[in-house]
Amino acid sequence: MKILLETDFNISRTEEIRETLKAIIKDAFDRISEHRTRLEVKFRDESSYQDSKNDRRSLLEARPKRMQPLAVMSHKDPFNR
């Protein structure tokens, strides 16, 4: 199963953070990995110029084998500022 991780320029994206996130995601989805071809995880700061509590968006898109993609989105701030 391939894991793609994307962030915008307003969210820290060091290699250590990327590898930690990929390990967490892989662990969470490992039991169903044979049914997935790819997971795409995207983090965005939608209003980087403002200090808002609900401006971060997380999107997880799973691509099951021989099925349409499934997506879940959250606008909750994962850092609880």
Secondary structure, 3 states (H helix, E strand, C coil): CEEEEEECCCCCCCHHHHHHHHHHHHHHHHHHHHHEEEEEEEEEECCCCCCCCCCEEEEEEEEECCCCCEEEEECCCCCCC
